[in-house]
C-alpha cells in the first residue's frame, strides 16, 4: 500500500498493477479507497 500511494503520480495504473502483480482494476479500486480516506500517513 505504501508503494502504491507514493508512486500513484509517477506510474500509470497499468504500470503499478504490473509491478505489484495485481489486476489494474484492483489497483484502481485500492487507490480510490485510499483517496477517500485521505491517503496514508508516513508514520502509519
mmCIF file of the N, C-alpha and C atoms, coordinates in Angstrom:
data_MODEL
# 
_entry.id   MODEL 
# 
loop_
_atom_site.group_PDB 
_atom_site.id 
_atom_site.type_symbol 
_atom_site.label_atom_id 
_atom_site.label_alt_id 
_atom_site.label_comp_id 
_atom_site.label_asym_id 
_atom_site.label_entity_id 
_atom_site.label_seq_id 
_atom_site.pdbx_PDB_ins_code 
_atom_site.Cartn_x 
_atom_site.Cartn_y 
_atom_site.Cartn_z 
_atom_site.occupancy 
_atom_site.B_iso_or_equiv 
_atom_site.pdbx_formal_charge 
_atom_site.auth_seq_id 
_atom_site.auth_comp_id 
_atom_site.auth_asym_id 
_atom_site.auth_atom_id 
_atom_site.pdbx_PDB_model_num 
ATOM 1   N N  . UNK A 1 1  ? 0.833   -1.197 0.000   1.00 0.00 ? 1  UNK A N  1 
ATOM 2   C CA . UNK A 1 1  ? 0.000   0.000  0.000   1.00 0.00 ? 1  UNK A CA 1 
ATOM 3   C C  . UNK A 1 1  ? 0.878   1.261  0.000   1.00 0.00 ? 1  UNK A C  1 
ATOM 4   N N  . UNK A 1 2  ? 1.960   1.227  0.769   1.00 0.00 ? 2  UNK A N  1 
ATOM 5   C CA . UNK A 1 2  ? 2.862   2.374  0.828   1.00 0.00 ? 2  UNK A CA 1 
ATOM 6   C C  . UNK A 1 2  ? 3.440   2.661  -0.557  1.00 0.00 ? 2  UNK A C  1 
ATOM 7   N N  . UNK A 1 3  ? 3.890   1.612  -1.230  1.00 0.00 ? 3  UNK A N  1 
ATOM 8   C CA . UNK A 1 3  ? 4.450   1.770  -2.584  1.00 0.00 ? 3  UNK A CA 1 
ATOM 9   C C  . UNK A 1 3  ? 3.408   2.357  -3.521  1.00 0.00 ? 3  UNK A C  1 
ATOM 10  N N  . UNK A 1 4  ? 2.211   1.808  -3.456  1.00 0.00 ? 4  UNK A N  1 
ATOM 11  C CA . UNK A 1 4  ? 1.118   2.267  -4.312  1.00 0.00 ? 4  UNK A CA 1 
ATOM 12  C C  . UNK A 1 4  ? 0.857   3.754  -4.102  1.00 0.00 ? 4  UNK A C  1 
ATOM 13  N N  . UNK A 1 5  ? 0.728   4.163  -2.849  1.00 0.00 ? 5  UNK A N  1 
ATOM 14  C CA . UNK A 1 5  ? 0.420   5.559  -2.528  1.00 0.00 ? 5  UNK A CA 1 
ATOM 15  C C  . UNK A 1 5  ? 1.520   6.504  -3.004  1.00 0.00 ? 5  UNK A C  1 
ATOM 16  N N  . UNK A 1 6  ? 2.757   6.121  -2.802  1.00 0.00 ? 6  UNK A N  1 
ATOM 17  C CA . UNK A 1 6  ? 3.857   7.030  -3.119  1.00 0.00 ? 6  UNK A CA 1 
ATOM 18  C C  . UNK A 1 6  ? 4.271   7.025  -4.590  1.00 0.00 ? 6  UNK A C  1 
ATOM 19  N N  . UNK A 1 7  ? 3.730   6.111  -5.365  1.00 0.00 ? 7  UNK A N  1 
ATOM 20  C CA . UNK A 1 7  ? 4.042   6.073  -6.791  1.00 0.00 ? 7  UNK A CA 1 
ATOM 21  C C  . UNK A 1 7  ? 2.836   6.396  -7.661  1.00 0.00 ? 7  UNK A C  1 
ATOM 22  N N  . UNK A 1 8  ? 1.721   6.755  -7.047  1.00 0.00 ? 8  UNK A N  1 
ATOM 23  C CA . UNK A 1 8  ? 0.473   6.969  -7.797  1.00 0.00 ? 8  UNK A CA 1 
ATOM 24  C C  . UNK A 1 8  ? 0.571   8.098  -8.817  1.00 0.00 ? 8  UNK A C  1 
ATOM 25  N N  . UNK A 1 9  ? 1.434   9.075  -8.589  1.00 0.00 ? 9  UNK A N  1 
ATOM 26  C CA . UNK A 1 9  ? 1.559   10.202 -9.522  1.00 0.00 ? 9  UNK A CA 1 
ATOM 27  C C  . UNK A 1 9  ? 2.705   10.014 -10.510 1.00 0.00 ? 9  UNK A C  1 
ATOM 28  N N  . UNK A 1 10 ? 3.497   8.959  -10.303 1.00 0.00 ? 10 UNK A N  1 
ATOM 29  C CA . UNK A 1 10 ? 4.668   8.718  -11.139 1.00 0.00 ? 10 UNK A CA 1 
ATOM 30  C C  . UNK A 1 10 ? 4.382   7.652  -12.195 1.00 0.00 ? 10 UNK A C  1 
ATOM 31  N N  . UNK A 1 11 ? 3.648   6.618  -11.800 1.00 0.00 ? 11 UNK A N  1 
ATOM 32  C CA . UNK A 1 11 ? 3.375   5.487  -12.687 1.00 0.00 ? 11 UNK A CA 1 
ATOM 33  C C  . UNK A 1 11 ? 1.896   5.430  -13.054 1.00 0.00 ? 11 UNK A C  1 
ATOM 34  N N  . UNK A 1 12 ? 1.609   4.823  -14.195 1.00 0.00 ? 12 UNK A N  1 
ATOM 35  C CA . UNK A 1 12 ? 0.207   4.631  -14.580 1.00 0.00 ? 12 UNK A CA 1 
ATOM 36  C C  . UNK A 1 12 ? -0.388  3.476  -13.773 1.00 0.00 ? 12 UNK A C  1 
ATOM 37  N N  . UNK A 1 13 ? -1.692  3.364  -13.810 1.00 0.00 ? 13 UNK A N  1 
ATOM 38  C CA . UNK A 1 13 ? -2.373  2.248  -13.143 1.00 0.00 ? 13 UNK A CA 1 
ATOM 39  C C  . UNK A 1 13 ? -1.840  0.921  -13.670 1.00 0.00 ? 13 UNK A C  1 
ATOM 40  N N  . UNK A 1 14 ? -1.675  0.824  -14.980 1.00 0.00 ? 14 UNK A N  1 
ATOM 41  C CA . UNK A 1 14 ? -1.169  -0.413 -15.581 1.00 0.00 ? 14 UNK A CA 1 
ATOM 42  C C  . UNK A 1 14 ? 0.244   -0.741 -15.110 1.00 0.00 ? 14 UNK A C  1 
ATOM 43  N N  . UNK A 1 15 ? 1.100   0.276  -15.017 1.00 0.00 ? 15 UNK A N  1 
ATOM 44  C CA . UNK A 1 15 ? 2.471   0.050  -14.540 1.00 0.00 ? 15 UNK A CA 1 
ATOM 45  C C  . UNK A 1 15 ? 2.477   -0.382 -13.081 1.00 0.00 ? 15 UNK A C  1 
ATOM 46  N N  . UNK A 1 16 ? 1.667   0.281  -12.265 1.00 0.00 ? 16 UNK A N  1 
ATOM 47  C CA . UNK A 1 16 ? 1.568   -0.097 -10.851 1.00 0.00 ? 16 UNK A CA 1 
ATOM 48  C C  . UNK A 1 16 ? 1.063   -1.530 -10.720 1.00 0.00 ? 16 UNK A C  1 
ATOM 49  N N  . UNK A 1 17 ? 0.030   -1.861 -11.466 1.00 0.00 ? 17 UNK A N  1 
ATOM 50  C CA . UNK A 1 17 ? -0.538  -3.208 -11.414 1.00 0.00 ? 17 UNK A CA 1 
ATOM 51  C C  . UNK A 1 17 ? 0.512   -4.247 -11.791 1.00 0.00 ? 17 UNK A C  1 
ATOM 52  N N  . UNK A 1 18 ? 1.274   -3.959 -12.815 1.00 0.00 ? 18 UNK A N  1 
ATOM 53  C CA . UNK A 1 18 ? 2.319   -4.882 -13.261 1.00 0.00 ? 18 UNK A CA 1 
ATOM 54  C C  . UNK A 1 18 ? 3.382   -5.067 -12.179 1.00 0.00 ? 18 UNK A C  1 
ATOM 55  N N  . UNK A 1 19 ? 3.821   -3.995 -11.580 1.00 0.00 ? 19 UNK A N  1 
ATOM 56  C CA . UNK A 1 19 ? 4.871   -4.081 -10.549 1.00 0.00 ? 19 UNK A CA 1 
ATOM 57  C C  . UNK A 1 19 ? 4.376   -4.752 -9.280  1.00 0.00 ? 19 UNK A C  1 
ATOM 58  N N  . UNK A 1 20 ? 3.086   -4.586 -8.979  1.00 0.00 ? 20 UNK A N  1 
ATOM 59  C CA . UNK A 1 20 ? 2.524   -5.175 -7.763  1.00 0.00 ? 20 UNK A CA 1 
ATOM 60  C C  . UNK A 1 20 ? 1.893   -6.544 -8.024  1.00 0.00 ? 20 UNK A C  1 
ATOM 61  N N  . UNK A 1 21 ? 1.958   -6.986 -9.281  1.00 0.00 ? 21 UNK A N  1 
ATOM 62  C CA . UNK A 1 21 ? 1.377   -8.271 -9.676  1.00 0.00 ? 21 UNK A CA 1 
ATOM 63  C C  . UNK A 1 21 ? -0.111  -8.341 -9.320  1.00 0.00 ? 21 UNK A C  1 
ATOM 64  N N  . UNK A 1 22 ? -0.820  -7.269 -9.671  1.00 0.00 ? 22 UNK A N  1 
ATOM 65  C CA . UNK A 1 22 ? -2.256  -7.172 -9.410  1.00 0.00 ? 22 UNK A CA 1 
ATOM 66  C C  . UNK A 1 22 ? -2.972  -6.767 -10.684 1.00 0.00 ? 22 UNK A C  1 
ATOM 67  N N  . UNK A 1 23 ? -4.270  -6.974 -10.710 1.00 0.00 ? 23 UNK A N  1 
ATOM 68  C CA . UNK A 1 23 ? -5.079  -6.516 -11.828 1.00 0.00 ? 23 UNK A CA 1 
ATOM 69  C C  . UNK A 1 23 ? -5.210  -4.996 -11.773 1.00 0.00 ? 23 UNK A C  1 
ATOM 70  N N  . UNK A 1 24 ? -5.195  -4.322 -12.933 1.00 0.00 ? 24 UNK A N  1 
ATOM 71  C CA . UNK A 1 24 ? -5.350  -2.858 -12.934 1.00 0.00 ? 24 UNK A CA 1 
ATOM 72  C C  . UNK A 1 24 ? -6.615  -2.391 -12.200 1.00 0.00 ? 24 UNK A C  1 
ATOM 73  N N  . UNK A 1 25 ? -7.706  -3.132 -12.338 1.00 0.00 ? 25 UNK A N  1 
ATOM 74  C CA . UNK A 1 25 ? -8.946  -2.749 -11.650 1.00 0.00 ? 25 UNK A CA 1 
ATOM 75  C C  . UNK A 1 25 ? -8.773  -2.776 -10.128 1.00 0.00 ? 25 UNK A C  1 
ATOM 76  N N  . UNK A 1 26 ? -8.056  -3.767 -9.622  1.00 0.00 ? 26 UNK A N  1 
ATOM 77  C CA . UNK A 1 26 ? -7.813  -3.874 -8.180  1.00 0.00 ? 26 UNK A CA 1 
ATOM 78  C C  . UNK A 1 26 ? -6.961  -2.702 -7.690  1.00 0.00 ? 26 UNK A C  1 
ATOM 79  N N  . UNK A 1 27 ? -5.950  -2.340 -8.479  1.00 0.00 ? 27 UNK A N  1 
ATOM 80  C CA . UNK A 1 27 ? -5.084  -1.209 -8.122  1.00 0.00 ? 27 UNK A CA 1 
ATOM 81  C C  . UNK A 1 27 ? -5.899  0.082  -8.115  1.00 0.00 ? 27 UNK A C  1 
ATOM 82  N N  . UNK A 1 28 ? -6.722  0.249  -9.137  1.00 0.00 ? 28 UNK A N  1 
ATOM 83  C CA . UNK A 1 28 ? -7.572  1.442  -9.232  1.00 0.00 ? 28 UNK A CA 1 
ATOM 84  C C  . UNK A 1 28 ? -8.511  1.539  -8.035  1.00 0.00 ? 28 UNK A C  1 
ATOM 85  N N  . UNK A 1 29 ? -9.149  0.441  -7.688  1.00 0.00 ? 29 UNK A N  1 
ATOM 86  C CA . UNK A 1 29 ? -10.090 0.434  -6.557  1.00 0.00 ? 29 UNK A CA 1 
ATOM 87  C C  . UNK A 1 29 ? -9.381  0.749  -5.242  1.00 0.00 ? 29 UNK A C  1 
ATOM 88  N N  . UNK A 1 30 ? -8.188  0.200  -5.043  1.00 0.00 ? 30 UNK A N  1 
ATOM 89  C CA . UNK A 1 30 ? -7.433  0.463  -3.807  1.00 0.00 ? 30 UNK A CA 1 
ATOM 90  C C  . UNK A 1 30 ? -7.035  1.927  -3.731  1.00 0.00 ? 30 UNK A C  1 
ATOM 91  N N  . UNK A 1 31 ? -6.590  2.503  -4.842  1.00 0.00 ? 31 UNK A N  1 
ATOM 92  C CA . UNK A 1 31 ? -6.244  3.921  -4.854  1.00 0.00 ? 31 UNK A CA 1 
ATOM 93  C C  . UNK A 1 31 ? -7.467  4.777  -4.538  1.00 0.00 ? 31 UNK A C  1 
ATOM 94  N N  . UNK A 1 32 ? -8.605  4.389  -5.100  1.00 0.00 ? 32 UNK A N  1 
ATOM 95  C CA . UNK A 1 32 ? -9.844  5.125  -4.855  1.00 0.00 ? 32 UNK A CA 1 
ATOM 96  C C  . UNK A 1 32 ? -10.186 5.095  -3.361  1.00 0.00 ? 32 UNK A C  1 
ATOM 97  N N  . UNK A 1 33 ? -10.033 3.925  -2.741  1.00 0.00 ? 33 UNK A N  1 
ATOM 98  C CA . UNK A 1 33 ? -10.282 3.799  -1.298  1.00 0.00 ? 33 UNK A CA 1 
ATOM 99  C C  . UNK A 1 33 ? -9.341  4.697  -0.504  1.00 0.00 ? 33 UNK A C  1 
ATOM 100 N N  . UNK A 1 34 ? -8.072  4.679  -0.871  1.00 0.00 ? 34 UNK A N  1 
ATOM 101 C CA . UNK A 1 34 ? -7.084  5.494  -0.161  1.00 0.00 ? 34 UNK A CA 1 
ATOM 102 C C  . UNK A 1 34 ? -7.390  6.978  -0.284  1.00 0.00 ? 34 UNK A C  1 
ATOM 103 N N  . UNK A 1 35 ? -7.770  7.402  -1.483  1.00 0.00 ? 35 UNK A N  1 
ATOM 104 C CA . UNK A 1 35 ? -8.095  8.810  -1.696  1.00 0.00 ? 35 UNK A CA 1 
ATOM 105 C C  . UNK A 1 35 ? -9.309  9.218  -0.866  1.00 0.00 ? 35 UNK A C  1 
ATOM 106 N N  . UNK A 1 36 ? -10.299 8.341  -0.775  1.00 0.00 ? 36 UNK A N  1 
ATOM 107 C CA . UNK A 1 36 ? -11.491 8.638  0.016   1.00 0.00 ? 36 UNK A CA 1 
ATOM 108 C C  . UNK A 1 36 ? -11.154 8.748  1.508   1.00 0.00 ? 36 UNK A C  1 
ATOM 109 N N  . UNK A 1 37 ? -10.173 7.959  1.961   1.00 0.00 ? 37 UNK A N  1 
ATOM 110 C CA . UNK A 1 37 ? -9.746  8.006  3.353   1.00 0.00 ? 37 UNK A CA 1 
ATOM 111 C C  . UNK A 1 37 ? -8.822  9.176  3.633   1.00 0.00 ? 37 UNK A C  1 
ATOM 112 N N  . UNK A 1 38 ? -8.332  9.804  2.581   1.00 0.00 ? 38 UNK A N  1 
ATOM 113 C CA . UNK A 1 38 ? -7.399  10.905 2.766   1.00 0.00 ? 38 UNK A CA 1 
ATOM 114 C C  . UNK A 1 38 ? -5.960  10.478 2.666   1.00 0.00 ? 38 UNK A C  1 
ATOM 115 N N  . UNK A 1 39 ? -5.730  9.290  2.107   1.00 0.00 ? 39 UNK A N  1 
ATOM 116 C CA . UNK A 1 39 ? -4.366  8.806  1.922   1.00 0.00 ? 39 UNK A CA 1 
ATOM 117 C C  . UNK A 1 39 ? -3.855  8.070  3.131   1.00 0.00 ? 39 UNK A C  1 
ATOM 118 N N  . UNK A 1 40 ? -2.535  7.852  3.136   1.00 0.00 ? 40 UNK A N  1 
ATOM 119 C CA . UNK A 1 40 ? -1.894  7.203  4.281   1.00 0.00 ? 40 UNK A CA 1 
ATOM 120 C C  . UNK A 1 40 ? -0.830  8.149  4.796   1.00 0.00 ? 40 UNK A C  1 
ATOM 121 N N  . UNK A 1 41 ? -0.616  8.102  6.085   1.00 0.00 ? 41 UNK A N  1 
ATOM 122 C CA . UNK A 1 41 ? 0.424   8.958  6.663   1.00 0.00 ? 41 UNK A CA 1 
ATOM 123 C C  . UNK A 1 41 ? 1.749   8.236  6.591   1.00 0.00 ? 41 UNK A C  1 
ATOM 124 N N  . UNK A 1 42 ? 2.833   8.966  6.570   1.00 0.00 ? 42 UNK A N  1 
ATOM 125 C CA . UNK A 1 42 ? 4.155   8.364  6.541   1.00 0.00 ? 42 UNK A CA 1 
ATOM 126 C C  . UNK A 1 42 ? 4.456   7.627  7.844   1.00 0.00 ? 42 UNK A C  1 
ATOM 127 N N  . UNK A 1 43 ? 3.793   8.034  8.927   1.00 0.00 ? 43 UNK A N  1 
ATOM 128 C CA . UNK A 1 43 ? 4.015   7.413  10.224  1.00 0.00 ? 43 UNK A CA 1 
ATOM 129 C C  . UNK A 1 43 ? 3.288   6.072  10.332  1.00 0.00 ? 43 UNK A C  1 
ATOM 130 N N  . UNK A 1 44 ? 2.198   5.910  9.558   1.00 0.00 ? 44 UNK A N  1 
ATOM 131 C CA . UNK A 1 44 ? 1.377   4.724  9.674   1.00 0.00 ? 44 UNK A CA 1 
ATOM 132 C C  . UNK A 1 44 ? 1.962   3.565  9.011   1.00 0.00 ? 44 UNK A C  1 
# 
